[in-house]
Amino acid sequence: MDLLKRFIYYGSGLFIGIIFVFFIWDKKKIQFDYLPNARTLKKIRKDTRLFSAYANENMLKIGIDTADISTILIDGNVNFKKSDPRGEPCKTYFIEGNIEDKNIALVVKKCDTISTIDKVILN
């Protein structure tokens, strides 16, 4: 068997394997959160979520609700330059996102199992 046929067999088997694995993982709703942004947002989403009084007031002023906050925690970006991920006793994260053409920033204090939305800011 010459070298070209080997590459064709290898490539076709690799392609079939990729398609097979893609469809199996798609049904299981598996997420691969390798980057720091995705890992941080996933940890915050899993925690019990509380809102400070200041955050509730600003949410009413801006015109957003907890569903919009959940959307930001899925699609948002963590600004690590403004965050304090090594803070004691709670870590502080600055998360930016867009809701209905509004730039919203969240300041989240993440303790062991509780994430508190401390501030909601309209940028």
Chimera marker file (.cmm) of the C-alpha trace (Angstrom):
<marker_set name="trace">
<marker id="1" x="0.000" y="0.000" z="0.000" r="1" g="1" b="0" radius="0.5"/>
<marker id="2" x="1.511" y="3.297" z="-1.020" r="1" g="1" b="0" radius="0.5"/>
<marker id="3" x="1.719" y="6.382" z="1.177" r="1" g="1" b="0" radius="0.5"/>
<marker id="4" x="-1.157" y="8.266" z="-0.514" r="1" g="1" b="0" radius="0.5"/>
<marker id="5" x="-3.656" y="5.461" z="0.170" r="1" g="1" b="0" radius="0.5"/>
<marker id="6" x="-2.581" y="5.347" z="3.813" r="1" g="1" b="0" radius="0.5"/>
<marker id="7" x="-3.274" y="9.071" z="4.212" r="1" g="1" b="0" radius="0.5"/>
<marker id="8" x="-6.668" y="8.683" z="2.519" r="1" g="1" b="0" radius="0.5"/>
<marker id="9" x="-7.664" y="5.801" z="4.844" r="1" g="1" b="0" radius="0.5"/>
<marker id="10" x="-6.367" y="7.634" z="7.907" r="1" g="1" b="0" radius="0.5"/>
<marker id="11" x="-8.110" y="10.904" z="6.922" r="1" g="1" b="0" radius="0.5"/>
<marker id="12" x="-11.447" y="9.235" z="6.194" r="1" g="1" b="0" radius="0.5"/>
<marker id="13" x="-11.371" y="7.335" z="9.510" r="1" g="1" b="0" radius="0.5"/>
<marker id="14" x="-10.422" y="10.480" z="11.391" r="1" g="1" b="0" radius="0.5"/>
<marker id="15" x="-13.254" y="12.409" z="9.730" r="1" g="1" b="0" radius="0.5"/>
<marker id="16" x="-15.832" y="9.725" z="10.560" r="1" g="1" b="0" radius="0.5"/>
<marker id="17" x="-14.592" y="9.622" z="14.166" r="1" g="1" b="0" radius="0.5"/>
<marker id="18" x="-14.838" y="13.392" z="14.546" r="1" g="1" b="0" radius="0.5"/>
<marker id="19" x="-18.408" y="13.414" z="13.222" r="1" g="1" b="0" radius="0.5"/>
<marker id="20" x="-19.359" y="10.512" z="15.523" r="1" g="1" b="0" radius="0.5"/>
<marker id="21" x="-17.895" y="12.170" z="18.646" r="1" g="1" b="0" radius="0.5"/>
<marker id="22" x="-19.447" y="15.538" z="17.745" r="1" g="1" b="0" radius="0.5"/>
<marker id="23" x="-22.970" y="14.100" z="17.620" r="1" g="1" b="0" radius="0.5"/>
<marker id="24" x="-22.570" y="12.110" z="20.855" r="1" g="1" b="0" radius="0.5"/>
<marker id="25" x="-21.226" y="15.123" z="22.802" r="1" g="1" b="0" radius="0.5"/>
<marker id="26" x="-23.875" y="17.392" z="21.314" r="1" g="1" b="0" radius="0.5"/>
<marker id="27" x="-26.660" y="15.235" z="22.802" r="1" g="1" b="0" radius="0.5"/>
<marker id="28" x="-25.031" y="15.189" z="26.238" r="1" g="1" b="0" radius="0.5"/>
<marker id="29" x="-24.760" y="19.011" z="26.394" r="1" g="1" b="0" radius="0.5"/>
<marker id="30" x="-21.109" y="18.818" z="27.446" r="1" g="1" b="0" radius="0.5"/>
<marker id="31" x="-19.271" y="22.120" z="27.837" r="1" g="1" b="0" radius="0.5"/>
<marker id="32" x="-15.521" y="22.512" z="27.716" r="1" g="1" b="0" radius="0.5"/>
<marker id="33" x="-14.651" y="25.481" z="29.878" r="1" g="1" b="0" radius="0.5"/>
<marker id="34" x="-10.902" y="25.655" z="29.443" r="1" g="1" b="0" radius="0.5"/>
<marker id="35" x="-10.364" y="29.396" z="29.393" r="1" g="1" b="0" radius="0.5"/>
<marker id="36" x="-10.367" y="31.460" z="32.615" r="1" g="1" b="0" radius="0.5"/>
<marker id="37" x="-13.333" y="33.581" z="31.499" r="1" g="1" b="0" radius="0.5"/>
<marker id="38" x="-15.588" y="30.567" z="30.937" r="1" g="1" b="0" radius="0.5"/>
<marker id="39" x="-14.479" y="28.810" z="34.140" r="1" g="1" b="0" radius="0.5"/>
<marker id="40" x="-15.131" y="31.903" z="36.250" r="1" g="1" b="0" radius="0.5"/>
<marker id="41" x="-18.598" y="32.494" z="34.799" r="1" g="1" b="0" radius="0.5"/>
<marker id="42" x="-19.510" y="28.822" z="35.238" r="1" g="1" b="0" radius="0.5"/>
<marker id="43" x="-18.458" y="28.854" z="38.910" r="1" g="1" b="0" radius="0.5"/>
<marker id="44" x="-20.535" y="31.982" z="39.536" r="1" g="1" b="0" radius="0.5"/>
<marker id="45" x="-23.577" y="30.490" z="37.779" r="1" g="1" b="0" radius="0.5"/>
<marker id="46" x="-23.394" y="27.324" z="39.906" r="1" g="1" b="0" radius="0.5"/>
<marker id="47" x="-23.332" y="29.220" z="43.209" r="1" g="1" b="0" radius="0.5"/>
<marker id="48" x="-26.320" y="30.485" z="45.144" r="1" g="1" b="0" radius="0.5"/>
<marker id="49" x="-26.949" y="33.974" z="43.803" r="1" g="1" b="0" radius="0.5"/>
<marker id="50" x="-27.833" y="36.920" z="46.042" r="1" g="1" b="0" radius="0.5"/>
<marker id="51" x="-28.389" y="40.586" z="45.164" r="1" g="1" b="0" radius="0.5"/>
<marker id="52" x="-27.382" y="43.571" z="47.276" r="1" g="1" b="0" radius="0.5"/>
<marker id="53" x="-29.855" y="46.408" z="47.875" r="1" g="1" b="0" radius="0.5"/>
<marker id="54" x="-27.702" y="48.701" z="45.718" r="1" g="1" b="0" radius="0.5"/>
<marker id="55" x="-27.783" y="46.197" z="42.849" r="1" g="1" b="0" radius="0.5"/>
<marker id="56" x="-31.581" y="45.852" z="43.111" r="1" g="1" b="0" radius="0.5"/>
<marker id="57" x="-32.032" y="49.630" z="42.975" r="1" g="1" b="0" radius="0.5"/>
<marker id="58" x="-29.813" y="49.961" z="39.923" r="1" g="1" b="0" radius="0.5"/>
<marker id="59" x="-31.553" y="47.056" z="38.182" r="1" g="1" b="0" radius="0.5"/>
<marker id="60" x="-34.871" y="48.888" z="38.588" r="1" g="1" b="0" radius="0.5"/>
<marker id="61" x="-33.370" y="52.163" z="37.308" r="1" g="1" b="0" radius="0.5"/>
<marker id="62" x="-31.742" y="50.517" z="34.289" r="1" g="1" b="0" radius="0.5"/>
<marker id="63" x="-34.794" y="48.380" z="33.527" r="1" g="1" b="0" radius="0.5"/>
<marker id="64" x="-33.301" y="44.891" z="33.716" r="1" g="1" b="0" radius="0.5"/>
<marker id="65" x="-34.221" y="41.857" z="35.773" r="1" g="1" b="0" radius="0.5"/>
<marker id="66" x="-32.628" y="38.665" z="37.048" r="1" g="1" b="0" radius="0.5"/>
<marker id="67" x="-33.079" y="36.917" z="33.695" r="1" g="1" b="0" radius="0.5"/>
<marker id="68" x="-30.909" y="39.610" z="32.095" r="1" g="1" b="0" radius="0.5"/>
<marker id="69" x="-28.298" y="39.099" z="34.819" r="1" g="1" b="0" radius="0.5"/>
<marker id="70" x="-28.337" y="35.373" z="34.045" r="1" g="1" b="0" radius="0.5"/>
<marker id="71" x="-27.773" y="36.161" z="30.366" r="1" g="1" b="0" radius="0.5"/>
<marker id="72" x="-24.779" y="38.331" z="31.231" r="1" g="1" b="0" radius="0.5"/>
<marker id="73" x="-23.393" y="35.503" z="33.372" r="1" g="1" b="0" radius="0.5"/>
<marker id="74" x="-23.621" y="33.210" z="30.325" r="1" g="1" b="0" radius="0.5"/>
<marker id="75" x="-22.431" y="35.528" z="27.538" r="1" g="1" b="0" radius="0.5"/>
<marker id="76" x="-20.464" y="38.164" z="29.457" r="1" g="1" b="0" radius="0.5"/>
<marker id="77" x="-16.743" y="38.788" z="29.700" r="1" g="1" b="0" radius="0.5"/>
<marker id="78" x="-14.771" y="38.930" z="32.917" r="1" g="1" b="0" radius="0.5"/>
<marker id="79" x="-12.454" y="41.935" z="33.046" r="1" g="1" b="0" radius="0.5"/>
<marker id="80" x="-9.566" y="40.505" z="35.063" r="1" g="1" b="0" radius="0.5"/>
<marker id="81" x="-7.729" y="43.853" z="35.143" r="1" g="1" b="0" radius="0.5"/>
<marker id="82" x="-10.544" y="45.341" z="37.231" r="1" g="1" b="0" radius="0.5"/>
<marker id="83" x="-11.162" y="42.129" z="39.208" r="1" g="1" b="0" radius="0.5"/>
<marker id="84" x="-9.536" y="40.811" z="42.369" r="1" g="1" b="0" radius="0.5"/>
<marker id="85" x="-9.534" y="37.002" z="41.935" r="1" g="1" b="0" radius="0.5"/>
<marker id="86" x="-7.251" y="36.438" z="44.931" r="1" g="1" b="0" radius="0.5"/>
<marker id="87" x="-9.148" y="38.628" z="47.385" r="1" g="1" b="0" radius="0.5"/>
<marker id="88" x="-9.796" y="37.509" z="50.931" r="1" g="1" b="0" radius="0.5"/>
<marker id="89" x="-12.294" y="36.431" z="52.216" r="1" g="1" b="0" radius="0.5"/>
<marker id="90" x="-14.245" y="36.778" z="48.940" r="1" g="1" b="0" radius="0.5"/>
<marker id="91" x="-13.051" y="37.120" z="45.370" r="1" g="1" b="0" radius="0.5"/>
<marker id="92" x="-14.333" y="40.095" z="43.375" r="1" g="1" b="0" radius="0.5"/>
<marker id="93" x="-15.056" y="39.886" z="39.646" r="1" g="1" b="0" radius="0.5"/>
<marker id="94" x="-15.961" y="42.669" z="37.208" r="1" g="1" b="0" radius="0.5"/>
<marker id="95" x="-18.179" y="41.217" z="34.464" r="1" g="1" b="0" radius="0.5"/>
<marker id="96" x="-19.235" y="43.153" z="31.358" r="1" g="1" b="0" radius="0.5"/>
<marker id="97" x="-22.079" y="42.295" z="29.009" r="1" g="1" b="0" radius="0.5"/>
<marker id="98" x="-24.721" y="43.677" z="26.654" r="1" g="1" b="0" radius="0.5"/>
<marker id="99" x="-28.481" y="43.582" z="27.164" r="1" g="1" b="0" radius="0.5"/>
<marker id="100" x="-30.761" y="45.246" z="24.615" r="1" g="1" b="0" radius="0.5"/>
<marker id="101" x="-27.946" y="47.528" z="23.357" r="1" g="1" b="0" radius="0.5"/>
<marker id="102" x="-27.067" y="48.560" z="26.910" r="1" g="1" b="0" radius="0.5"/>
<marker id="103" x="-23.548" y="47.983" z="28.209" r="1" g="1" b="0" radius="0.5"/>
<marker id="104" x="-23.991" y="46.545" z="31.681" r="1" g="1" b="0" radius="0.5"/>
<marker id="105" x="-21.222" y="45.826" z="34.184" r="1" g="1" b="0" radius="0.5"/>
<marker id="106" x="-21.603" y="43.619" z="37.233" r="1" g="1" b="0" radius="0.5"/>
<marker id="107" x="-19.429" y="43.546" z="40.324" r="1" g="1" b="0" radius="0.5"/>
<marker id="108" x="-19.729" y="40.064" z="41.789" r="1" g="1" b="0" radius="0.5"/>
<marker id="109" x="-18.327" y="39.004" z="45.158" r="1" g="1" b="0" radius="0.5"/>
<marker id="110" x="-17.790" y="35.239" z="45.098" r="1" g="1" b="0" radius="0.5"/>
<marker id="111" x="-17.420" y="33.510" z="48.433" r="1" g="1" b="0" radius="0.5"/>
<marker id="112" x="-17.340" y="29.728" z="48.968" r="1" g="1" b="0" radius="0.5"/>
<marker id="113" x="-20.826" y="28.774" z="47.736" r="1" g="1" b="0" radius="0.5"/>
<marker id="114" x="-22.504" y="32.176" z="47.503" r="1" g="1" b="0" radius="0.5"/>
<marker id="115" x="-22.079" y="34.755" z="44.748" r="1" g="1" b="0" radius="0.5"/>
<marker id="116" x="-23.410" y="38.194" z="45.567" r="1" g="1" b="0" radius="0.5"/>
<marker id="117" x="-24.185" y="40.649" z="42.770" r="1" g="1" b="0" radius="0.5"/>
<marker id="118" x="-22.831" y="43.693" z="44.611" r="1" g="1" b="0" radius="0.5"/>
<marker id="119" x="-23.221" y="46.362" z="41.917" r="1" g="1" b="0" radius="0.5"/>
<marker id="120" x="-24.993" y="46.711" z="38.587" r="1" g="1" b="0" radius="0.5"/>
<marker id="121" x="-23.545" y="49.560" z="36.533" r="1" g="1" b="0" radius="0.5"/>
<marker id="122" x="-24.742" y="51.043" z="33.240" r="1" g="1" b="0" radius="0.5"/>
<marker id="123" x="-21.694" y="51.888" z="31.099" r="1" g="1" b="0" radius="0.5"/>
<link id1="1" id2="2" r="1" g="1" b="0" radius="0.2"/>
<link id1="2" id2="3" r="1" g="1" b="0" radius="0.2"/>
<link id1="3" id2="4" r="1" g="1" b="0" radius="0.2"/>
<link id1="4" id2="5" r="1" g="1" b="0" radius="0.2"/>
<link id1="5" id2="6" r="1" g="1" b="0" radius="0.2"/>
<link id1="6" id2="7" r="1" g="1" b="0" radius="0.2"/>
<link id1="7" id2="8" r="1" g="1" b="0" radius="0.2"/>
<link id1="8" id2="9" r="1" g="1" b="0" radius="0.2"/>
<link id1="9" id2="10" r="1" g="1" b="0" radius="0.2"/>
<link id1="10" id2="11" r="1" g="1" b="0" radius="0.2"/>
<link id1="11" id2="12" r="1" g="1" b="0" radius="0.2"/>
<link id1="12" id2="13" r="1" g="1" b="0" radius="0.2"/>
<link id1="13" id2="14" r="1" g="1" b="0" radius="0.2"/>
<link id1="14" id2="15" r="1" g="1" b="0" radius="0.2"/>
<link id1="15" id2="16" r="1" g="1" b="0" radius="0.2"/>
<link id1="16" id2="17" r="1" g="1" b="0" radius="0.2"/>
<link id1="17" id2="18" r="1" g="1" b="0" radius="0.2"/>
<link id1="18" id2="19" r="1" g="1" b="0" radius="0.2"/>
<link id1="19" id2="20" r="1" g="1" b="0" radius="0.2"/>
<link id1="20" id2="21" r="1" g="1" b="0" radius="0.2"/>
<link id1="21" id2="22" r="1" g="1" b="0" radius="0.2"/>
<link id1="22" id2="23" r="1" g="1" b="0" radius="0.2"/>
<link id1="23" id2="24" r="1" g="1" b="0" radius="0.2"/>
<link id1="24" id2="25" r="1" g="1" b="0" radius="0.2"/>
<link id1="25" id2="26" r="1" g="1" b="0" radius="0.2"/>
<link id1="26" id2="27" r="1" g="1" b="0" radius="0.2"/>
<link id1="27" id2="28" r="1" g="1" b="0" radius="0.2"/>
<link id1="28" id2="29" r="1" g="1" b="0" radius="0.2"/>
<link id1="29" id2="30" r="1" g="1" b="0" radius="0.2"/>
<link id1="30" id2="31" r="1" g="1" b="0" radius="0.2"/>
<link id1="31" id2="32" r="1" g="1" b="0" radius="0.2"/>
<link id1="32" id2="33" r="1" g="1" b="0" radius="0.2"/>
<link id1="33" id2="34" r="1" g="1" b="0" radius="0.2"/>
<link id1="34" id2="35" r="1" g="1" b="0" radius="0.2"/>
<link id1="35" id2="36" r="1" g="1" b="0" radius="0.2"/>
<link id1="36" id2="37" r="1" g="1" b="0" radius="0.2"/>
<link id1="37" id2="38" r="1" g="1" b="0" radius="0.2"/>
<link id1="38" id2="39" r="1" g="1" b="0" radius="0.2"/>
<link id1="39" id2="40" r="1" g="1" b="0" radius="0.2"/>
<link id1="40" id2="41" r="1" g="1" b="0" radius="0.2"/>
<link id1="41" id2="42" r="1" g="1" b="0" radius="0.2"/>
<link id1="42" id2="43" r="1" g="1" b="0" radius="0.2"/>
<link id1="43" id2="44" r="1" g="1" b="0" radius="0.2"/>
<link id1="44" id2="45" r="1" g="1" b="0" radius="0.2"/>
<link id1="45" id2="46" r="1" g="1" b="0" radius="0.2"/>
<link id1="46" id2="47" r="1" g="1" b="0" radius="0.2"/>
<link id1="47" id2="48" r="1" g="1" b="0" radius="0.2"/>
<link id1="48" id2="49" r="1" g="1" b="0" radius="0.2"/>
<link id1="49" id2="50" r="1" g="1" b="0" radius="0.2"/>
<link id1="50" id2="51" r="1" g="1" b="0" radius="0.2"/>
<link id1="51" id2="52" r="1" g="1" b="0" radius="0.2"/>
<link id1="52" id2="53" r="1" g="1" b="0" radius="0.2"/>
<link id1="53" id2="54" r="1" g="1" b="0" radius="0.2"/>
<link id1="54" id2="55" r="1" g="1" b="0" radius="0.2"/>
<link id1="55" id2="56" r="1" g="1" b="0" radius="0.2"/>
<link id1="56" id2="57" r="1" g="1" b="0" radius="0.2"/>
<link id1="57" id2="58" r="1" g="1" b="0" radius="0.2"/>
<link id1="58" id2="59" r="1" g="1" b="0" radius="0.2"/>
<link id1="59" id2="60" r="1" g="1" b="0" radius="0.2"/>
<link id1="60" id2="61" r="1" g="1" b="0" radius="0.2"/>
<link id1="61" id2="62" r="1" g="1" b="0" radius="0.2"/>
<link id1="62" id2="63" r="1" g="1" b="0" radius="0.2"/>
<link id1="63" id2="64" r="1" g="1" b="0" radius="0.2"/>
<link id1="64" id2="65" r="1" g="1" b="0" radius="0.2"/>
<link id1="65" id2="66" r="1" g="1" b="0" radius="0.2"/>
<link id1="66" id2="67" r="1" g="1" b="0" radius="0.2"/>
<link id1="67" id2="68" r="1" g="1" b="0" radius="0.2"/>
<link id1="68" id2="69" r="1" g="1" b="0" radius="0.2"/>
<link id1="69" id2="70" r="1" g="1" b="0" radius="0.2"/>
<link id1="70" id2="71" r="1" g="1" b="0" radius="0.2"/>
<link id1="71" id2="72" r="1" g="1" b="0" radius="0.2"/>
<link id1="72" id2="73" r="1" g="1" b="0" radius="0.2"/>
<link id1="73" id2="74" r="1" g="1" b="0" radius="0.2"/>
<link id1="74" id2="75" r="1" g="1" b="0" radius="0.2"/>
<link id1="75" id2="76" r="1" g="1" b="0" radius="0.2"/>
<link id1="76" id2="77" r="1" g="1" b="0" radius="0.2"/>
<link id1="77" id2="78" r="1" g="1" b="0" radius="0.2"/>
<link id1="78" id2="79" r="1" g="1" b="0" radius="0.2"/>
<link id1="79" id2="80" r="1" g="1" b="0" radius="0.2"/>
<link id1="80" id2="81" r="1" g="1" b="0" radius="0.2"/>
<link id1="81" id2="82" r="1" g="1" b="0" radius="0.2"/>
<link id1="82" id2="83" r="1" g="1" b="0" radius="0.2"/>
<link id1="83" id2="84" r="1" g="1" b="0" radius="0.2"/>
<link id1="84" id2="85" r="1" g="1" b="0" radius="0.2"/>
<link id1="85" id2="86" r="1" g="1" b="0" radius="0.2"/>
<link id1="86" id2="87" r="1" g="1" b="0" radius="0.2"/>
<link id1="87" id2="88" r="1" g="1" b="0" radius="0.2"/>
<link id1="88" id2="89" r="1" g="1" b="0" radius="0.2"/>
<link id1="89" id2="90" r="1" g="1" b="0" radius="0.2"/>
<link id1="90" id2="91" r="1" g="1" b="0" radius="0.2"/>
<link id1="91" id2="92" r="1" g="1" b="0" radius="0.2"/>
<link id1="92" id2="93" r="1" g="1" b="0" radius="0.2"/>
<link id1="93" id2="94" r="1" g="1" b="0" radius="0.2"/>
<link id1="94" id2="95" r="1" g="1" b="0" radius="0.2"/>
<link id1="95" id2="96" r="1" g="1" b="0" radius="0.2"/>
<link id1="96" id2="97" r="1" g="1" b="0" radius="0.2"/>
<link id1="97" id2="98" r="1" g="1" b="0" radius="0.2"/>
<link id1="98" id2="99" r="1" g="1" b="0" radius="0.2"/>
<link id1="99" id2="100" r="1" g="1" b="0" radius="0.2"/>
<link id1="100" id2="101" r="1" g="1" b="0" radius="0.2"/>
<link id1="101" id2="102" r="1" g="1" b="0" radius="0.2"/>
<link id1="102" id2="103" r="1" g="1" b="0" radius="0.2"/>
<link id1="103" id2="104" r="1" g="1" b="0" radius="0.2"/>
<link id1="104" id2="105" r="1" g="1" b="0" radius="0.2"/>
<link id1="105" id2="106" r="1" g="1" b="0" radius="0.2"/>
<link id1="106" id2="107" r="1" g="1" b="0" radius="0.2"/>
<link id1="107" id2="108" r="1" g="1" b="0" radius="0.2"/>
<link id1="108" id2="109" r="1" g="1" b="0" radius="0.2"/>
<link id1="109" id2="110" r="1" g="1" b="0" radius="0.2"/>
<link id1="110" id2="111" r="1" g="1" b="0" radius="0.2"/>
<link id1="111" id2="112" r="1" g="1" b="0" radius="0.2"/>
<link id1="112" id2="113" r="1" g="1" b="0" radius="0.2"/>
<link id1="113" id2="114" r="1" g="1" b="0" radius="0.2"/>
<link id1="114" id2="115" r="1" g="1" b="0" radius="0.2"/>
<link id1="115" id2="116" r="1" g="1" b="0" radius="0.2"/>
<link id1="116" id2="117" r="1" g="1" b="0" radius="0.2"/>
<link id1="117" id2="118" r="1" g="1" b="0" radius="0.2"/>
<link id1="118" id2="119" r="1" g="1" b="0" radius="0.2"/>
<link id1="119" id2="120" r="1" g="1" b="0" radius="0.2"/>
<link id1="120" id2="121" r="1" g="1" b="0" radius="0.2"/>
<link id1="121" id2="122" r="1" g="1" b="0" radius="0.2"/>
<link id1="122" id2="123" r="1" g="1" b="0" radius="0.2"/>
</marker_set>
